[in-house]
Amino acid sequence: MSSYSAWDEKHAGEIIDGLKSTAGATLPILHALQGAFGHITERAVEMIADALNLSRAEVHGVVSFYHDFRRELPGRHVLKLCRAEACQSMGADALAAKAKNALGVDWHGTTADGRVTLEPVFCLGLCSCAPAAMIDDKLVARLDETSLAATIAKARA
């Protein structure tokens, strides 16, 4: 289950200051901020740009390039379905359609009750156990209709 702190500019500044000397600091800072607050705010983009002497467009480009970064707070649970070739060859497309239908959302959508966000992910490293998913930080291998339905039901409970 997701448990993020409310946006706090002072805390965000501390995170940025602590990591800005790291080689290739943009990604570690973005990961740390999203880990703390659940998403990357426009203010965070500005703060990172200022701290690293980058343009806001450069930081925004990194945020928008990587699928894992969110611009909005996710639901209490994040269900990631693998979209890579091995999982697709084992029926992931049909499972994705069922998940979208069951949740009533499309990719990157959050259910109306705020409980579940559905996200695509491009490889969870479980190719030999495809199709694969991740609910919050728990991997689900050999996903099928039954285990998908159970995963969704548990997240919605």
Protein Blocks (a to p, Z undefined) as FASTA:
>chain_A
ZZdddddfklmmmmmmmmmmpghklmmmmmmmmmmnopacfklmmmmmmmnopafklmmm
mmmmpmkbcfbdcdfbdcdddfbfklmmnopmmmmmmmmmmnopaehiacfklmaccddd
ehjhimmmcccddehjaccehiafklmmmmmmmmmZZ
